[in-house]
Amino acid sequence: MLKVGIIGAGIQGVCNALFLQKKGYQVILFDRDEPGNAASYGNAGHFSPYASVPLNRPDIVSDVPSMLMSSRGPLALKWNYVPKMIPWFSKFLMNCTNDKMMHTAKNMHQILDQSLLAYDELFEEIDLEGLVENNGILYVWNEKNLKSRELEIKIRDDLGVKQQVVNKKEIHDLEPNLKPFYHGGVFYDYARHARNPKKILIKLFQNFINKGGKFLKLNIQDLNFDEEKPVLRSETQRFVFDKLVIACGAFSKKTN
Ligand SMILES: Cc1cc2nc3c(=O)[nH]c(=O)nc-3n(C[C@H](O)[C@H](O)[C@H](O)COP(=O)(O)OP(=O)(O)OC[C@H]3O[C@@H](n4cnc5c(N)ncnc54)[C@H](O)[C@@H]3O)c2cc1C
């Protein structure tokens, strides 16, 4: 039986572990912490297969200065961090062209389009006990930055993403308790919402363990290849695998 090592027990690592297990691989999952304590713990919980439009896009370049200046804007920056982030920010800007945006959007769409089906397959084996709401997700906006909203709607249309553009009356009918500050919106009736992302992850993780998966709480410090096989090292142990998945989220570039 082929052995696969997975570094990172966030939602990516755990879902990869379950699918590889289904395919008959022997899987060992590593994390320096308990499963699901990083980004997979505290996110907004949207199952959002429509979210293929990246942050890197031409219109964001002109929006950033006003976002930074507004105390209620979606961006905040520690000004003493600016010198350190210049290399990252330059790369971010270089990826804001129309071509790069569409390249990312198409590839994201290919993956996201399969995501609900993939979750359904994993959810069949666990009891979710009301942890997932299937009421759709509604986005609304005011009359500011309407060009950006139009761009997003057009890209999703071009990609074939299912979306329902809604007017003021339709928004009110869908969500009568919402203060009518809005100008328009979009409704994804198939989207879902996780009430507690961490609890869902733990149920999936437990299923992996129940089916014979192994979890080791270790900080992986080094990754190398020995006769083309990946070799992992923690402070005290060494592991050789046939295949390796790096699912360390934001930490995936460095292993120490
Ligand atoms: C505020 C916020 C809101 C979000 N809202 C949504 C949303 O609504 N919907 C959505 O789909 N996504 C959302 N996201 C994104 C989503 O949370 C992440 O994409 C997802 O959780 C990433 O999962 P992951 O498994 O790749 O990484 P993580 O959950 O970060 O897991 C990585 C794991 O790797 C481990 N690790 C790292 N390095 C090592 C090492 N050297 N050795 C051992 N272990 C290691 C870490 O301990 C960690 O447990 C949101 C993110 C944020 C921050």
The ligand as an SDF file (V2000), in Angstrom:
LIG
                    3D

 53 58  0  0  0  0  0  0  0  0999 V2000
  -10.9480   35.9500    8.3650 C   0  0  0  0  0  0  0  0  0  0  0  0
  -11.0500   34.8360    7.3570 C   0  0  0  0  0  0  0  0  0  0  0  0
  -12.2810   34.5070    6.8210 C   0  0  0  0  0  0  0  0  0  0  0  0
  -12.3710   33.4880    5.8670 C   0  0  0  0  0  0  0  0  0  0  0  0
  -13.6020   33.1430    5.3820 N   0  0  0  0  0  0  0  0  0  0  0  0
  -13.7140   32.0940    4.5250 C   0  0  0  0  0  0  0  0  0  0  0  0
  -14.9750   31.6520    4.0750 C   0  0  0  0  0  0  0  0  0  0  0  0
  -16.0160   32.1890    4.4250 O   0  0  0  0  0  0  0  0  0  0  0  0
  -15.0230   30.5930    3.2240 N   0  0  0  0  0  0  0  0  0  0  0  0
  -13.8910   29.9530    2.8000 C   0  0  0  0  0  0  0  0  0  0  0  0
  -13.9890   28.9810    2.0090 O   0  0  0  0  0  0  0  0  0  0  0  0
  -12.6640   30.3380    3.2240 N   0  0  0  0  0  0  0  0  0  0  0  0
  -12.5630   31.3820    4.0780 C   0  0  0  0  0  0  0  0  0  0  0  0
  -11.3290   31.7740    4.5220 N   0  0  0  0  0  0  0  0  0  0  0  0
  -10.1500   31.0570    4.0250 C   0  0  0  0  0  0  0  0  0  0  0  0
  -10.0170   29.7020    4.7390 C   0  0  0  0  0  0  0  0  0  0  0  0
  -10.1110   29.8640    6.1420 O   0  0  0  0  0  0  0  0  0  0  0  0
   -8.6700   29.0910    4.3580 C   0  0  0  0  0  0  0  0  0  0  0  0
   -8.5090   29.0790    2.9550 O   0  0  0  0  0  0  0  0  0  0  0  0
   -8.5560   27.6600    4.8530 C   0  0  0  0  0  0  0  0  0  0  0  0
   -8.9160   27.5410    6.2120 O   0  0  0  0  0  0  0  0  0  0  0  0
   -7.1280   27.1970    4.6470 C   0  0  0  0  0  0  0  0  0  0  0  0
   -7.0630   25.8800    5.1040 O   0  0  0  0  0  0  0  0  0  0  0  0
   -5.6900   25.1400    5.1140 P   0  0  0  0  0  0  0  0  0  0  0  0
   -5.9490   23.7570    5.5740 O   0  0  0  0  0  0  0  0  0  0  0  0
   -5.0340   25.3310    3.7880 O   0  0  0  0  0  0  0  0  0  0  0  0
   -4.7810   25.9760    6.1520 O   0  0  0  0  0  0  0  0  0  0  0  0
   -4.8580   26.1420    7.7460 P   0  0  0  0  0  0  0  0  0  0  0  0
   -6.2250   25.9770    8.2810 O   0  0  0  0  0  0  0  0  0  0  0  0
   -4.1260   27.4020    8.0390 O   0  0  0  0  0  0  0  0  0  0  0  0
   -4.0330   24.8950    8.2510 O   0  0  0  0  0  0  0  0  0  0  0  0
   -2.6400   24.7660    8.0450 C   0  0  0  0  0  0  0  0  0  0  0  0
   -2.1170   23.8460    9.1340 C   0  0  0  0  0  0  0  0  0  0  0  0
   -0.7410   23.5700    8.8610 O   0  0  0  0  0  0  0  0  0  0  0  0
   -0.0750   23.4690   10.1080 C   0  0  0  0  0  0  0  0  0  0  0  0
    1.3530   23.6610    9.8800 N   0  0  0  0  0  0  0  0  0  0  0  0
    1.9400   24.7150    9.2760 C   0  0  0  0  0  0  0  0  0  0  0  0
    3.2740   24.5170    9.2100 N   0  0  0  0  0  0  0  0  0  0  0  0
    3.5310   23.3080    9.7870 C   0  0  0  0  0  0  0  0  0  0  0  0
    4.7110   22.5620   10.0260 C   0  0  0  0  0  0  0  0  0  0  0  0
    5.9270   23.0100    9.6750 N   0  0  0  0  0  0  0  0  0  0  0  0
    4.6050   21.3460   10.6360 N   0  0  0  0  0  0  0  0  0  0  0  0
    3.4020   20.8810   11.0280 C   0  0  0  0  0  0  0  0  0  0  0  0
    2.2450   21.5490   10.8360 N   0  0  0  0  0  0  0  0  0  0  0  0
    2.3150   22.7440   10.2210 C   0  0  0  0  0  0  0  0  0  0  0  0
   -0.7080   24.5690   10.9490 C   0  0  0  0  0  0  0  0  0  0  0  0
   -0.5110   24.3240   12.3500 O   0  0  0  0  0  0  0  0  0  0  0  0
   -2.1730   24.4690   10.5320 C   0  0  0  0  0  0  0  0  0  0  0  0
   -2.9330   23.6410   11.3940 O   0  0  0  0  0  0  0  0  0  0  0  0
  -11.2060   32.7920    5.4570 C   0  0  0  0  0  0  0  0  0  0  0  0
   -9.9620   33.1130    6.0220 C   0  0  0  0  0  0  0  0  0  0  0  0
   -9.8900   34.1300    6.9570 C   0  0  0  0  0  0  0  0  0  0  0  0
   -8.5430   34.4360    7.5710 C   0  0  0  0  0  0  0  0  0  0  0  0
  1  2  1  0
  2  3  1  0
  2 52  2  0
  3  4  2  0
  4  5  1  0
  4 50  1  0
  5  6  2  0
  6  7  1  0
  6 13  1  0
  7  8  2  0
  7  9  1  0
  9 10  1  0
 10 11  2  0
 10 12  1  0
 12 13  2  0
 13 14  1  0
 14 15  1  0
 14 50  1  0
 15 16  1  0
 16 17  1  0
 16 18  1  0
 18 19  1  0
 18 20  1  0
 20 21  1  0
 20 22  1  0
 22 23  1  0
 23 24  1  0
 24 25  2  0
 24 26  1  0
 24 27  1  0
 27 28  1  0
 28 29  2  0
 28 30  1  0
 28 31  1  0
 31 32  1  0
 32 33  1  0
 33 34  1  0
 33 48  1  0
 34 35  1  0
 35 36  1  0
 35 46  1  0
 36 37  1  0
 36 45  1  0
 37 38  2  0
 38 39  1  0
 39 40  1  0
 39 45  2  0
 40 41  1  0
 40 42  2  0
 42 43  1  0
 43 44  2  0
 44 45  1  0
 46 47  1  0
 46 48  1  0
 48 49  1  0
 50 51  2  0
 51 52  1  0
 52 53  1  0
M  END
$$$$
